[in-house]
Amino acid sequence: MSAIEVFGLRKSYGPREVLHGVSFAVETGEVFALLGPNGAGKTTTVEILEGYRRRDGGEVRVLGTDPARGGRDFRSRIGIVLQSSAVYPLLTVRETLDLFAGYYPHPRKVGGVIELVGLAGKVNARVRTLSGGQLRRLDLALALIGDPDVIFLDEPTTGFDPAARRQAWETIRDLRALGKSILLTTHYMEEAQRLSDRIAILADGRIVTTGSPRELLAEQVVEIRFRRNGEDIVLTTTEPTRVLNELTSDALAEGVELEGLEVHPRTLEDVYLELTREEAEV
Amino acid sequence: MLFLHELRVQQLLFWRNREAAFFSFLFPIILLVLLGSVYGDEEIEGVSGATYLLAGLIGYGVSATAFASLAITLVVRREAGLLKRVRGTPLSPATYLTAVIGSIVIVIALQAAAQVLIGHFLLNADWPASPTSFVVALGLGAASFAALGLAVTTVVRTAEGSSAIVNAIYLPMAFISGAFFSPKELPRFLEVISEALPLTYLLQLIRSTFIEGELLSSSPGAITAVLVWGLFGLVVALRMFRWAPREGMSEA
């Protein structure tokens, strides 16, 4: 059974339809990234799956339950990291986790969760003294405390410095190793590429492509850049060996140097930009 | 039990928030000491000024804590996204809100007890003449004002505006209802307004039980008025209470 199934999901705010029939599925135990620019509909989609918003059309199942009708049992099996939401600033880290652990039927051990997210040094610190990155780790800890089967992470590393981001990635990999199904939204390509088993690119309320990072890059496109007569030249090709050979032998024959020669494989970012640009032009 | 688990933390949060604890808990006590020292020895409406002011300031304390403090706390939590976070857990909304209100009721009980003790030993005010009816009147007032506090959160849009709006409602109300003096001294137009306000009737209940030693059952009109206001608050709250912050440009 899929952990999350979304079919033909529609949502309007007033007269403006922001989701035009979104469909995807997250399999049990996988990390699935919903990638897209701001305003694409990522948060709306995730908040419908979390039960915060009502949909206007389509079918949605999370752990076999319609989140619009999900009660206590449903909420005890999901963990949520919202894009921005406060915790009580006057409680300590441990008090906060003790409080939330009490809400769930089978919580994880508070000490273990604090360890897992890397807040061990801050157990007795008041929440209001935590840095932005530490608060985000507390968010993650609160999403994990109920030992959920599905975890929603809405832009979990936005605003992190590179070191904190890497640490968060490690934590997410740890969660995956625990067998959790994770739906992640992000606008960082690198994050989606490194963490997820599969990626769906959402642009302007539609899924424009779905696949593993490898599948999205399946067509081996390579970009070759160099300068000739002071002019930047960019070639994209699916046959880099042949093109490079021709270029370099011509240059050798002419006795010139290919100035600033660079060869790049196409990145997921390029795929993403192409797809979201096409969408914007439609 | 989940209710007690939440109640304990809500109590902790109330006392750790020094500014809020000062304004909703200590301020009505300080007002009692100040007004009582000035007017305590005079006679108001045929009884000792200290006793009269004590009864009024207990009522003021109920509105400051159950209405103002509750409403401001909930708006600040809502706009910070805290209520939304709680809503995403298995904790039932009813358990959460009853624990938050239960915590407020504890504060009111402590506050009224402190006022009665200080009033008696410092200002020579009387003990409550009809203690059981007095306590029931306080409970009724706390419940009714808490319901109104929940209701008023639905018209406050921002955390920054919450104290301004809530104070603009309950401070004039306390004044016009006669929490600080006898309402008989009000000019006619304010008297008309005061007859519509819930605190006017709660003060009647508190004064009749605390000062005159009447039973609660002897004031059916005032009980009805307090209950009707409470039910109105409850209906508004049940229909319109929001858990999520107001969205700016909603991320589509």
HADDOCK unambig.tbl for C-alpha pairs under 7 A between the chains (distance, minus, plus):
assign (segid A and resid 18 and name CA) (segid B and resid 252 and name CA) 5.88 0.50 0.50
assign (segid A and resid 39 and name CA) (segid B and resid 251 and name CA) 5.44 0.50 0.50
assign (segid A and resid 39 and name CA) (segid B and resid 252 and name CA) 4.87 0.50 0.50
assign (segid A and resid 40 and name CA) (segid B and resid 252 and name CA) 6.36 0.50 0.50
assign (segid A and resid 41 and name CA) (segid B and resid 251 and name CA) 6.99 0.50 0.50
assign (segid A and resid 41 and name CA) (segid B and resid 252 and name CA) 4.71 0.50 0.50
assign (segid A and resid 43 and name CA) (segid B and resid 251 and name CA) 6.63 0.50 0.50
assign (segid A and resid 44 and name CA) (segid B and resid 252 and name CA) 5.99 0.50 0.50
assign (segid A and resid 72 and name CA) (segid B and resid 90 and name CA) 4.56 0.50 0.50
assign (segid A and resid 75 and name CA) (segid B and resid 88 and name CA) 6.46 0.50 0.50
assign (segid A and resid 75 and name CA) (segid B and resid 89 and name CA) 5.52 0.50 0.50
assign (segid A and resid 75 and name CA) (segid B and resid 90 and name CA) 5.01 0.50 0.50
assign (segid A and resid 76 and name CA) (segid B and resid 89 and name CA) 6.49 0.50 0.50
assign (segid A and resid 76 and name CA) (segid B and resid 90 and name CA) 5.24 0.50 0.50
assign (segid A and resid 85 and name CA) (segid B and resid 80 and name CA) 5.92 0.50 0.50
assign (segid A and resid 85 and name CA) (segid B and resid 81 and name CA) 4.22 0.50 0.50
assign (segid A and resid 85 and name CA) (segid B and resid 82 and name CA) 5.79 0.50 0.50
assign (segid A and resid 85 and name CA) (segid B and resid 85 and name CA) 6.68 0.50 0.50
assign (segid A and resid 86 and name CA) (segid B and resid 80 and name CA) 5.34 0.50 0.50
assign (segid A and resid 86 and name CA) (segid B and resid 81 and name CA) 5.48 0.50 0.50
assign (segid A and resid 86 and name CA) (segid B and resid 82 and name CA) 5.05 0.50 0.50
assign (segid A and resid 87 and name CA) (segid B and resid 82 and name CA) 5.80 0.50 0.50
assign (segid A and resid 90 and name CA) (segid B and resid 13 and name CA) 6.56 0.50 0.50
assign (segid A and resid 90 and name CA) (segid B and resid 16 and name CA) 6.62 0.50 0.50
assign (segid A and resid 103 and name CA) (segid B and resid 89 and name CA) 6.81 0.50 0.50
assign (segid A and resid 103 and name CA) (segid B and resid 90 and name CA) 5.93 0.50 0.50
assign (segid A and resid 103 and name CA) (segid B and resid 91 and name CA) 5.27 0.50 0.50
assign (segid A and resid 104 and name CA) (segid B and resid 90 and name CA) 6.31 0.50 0.50
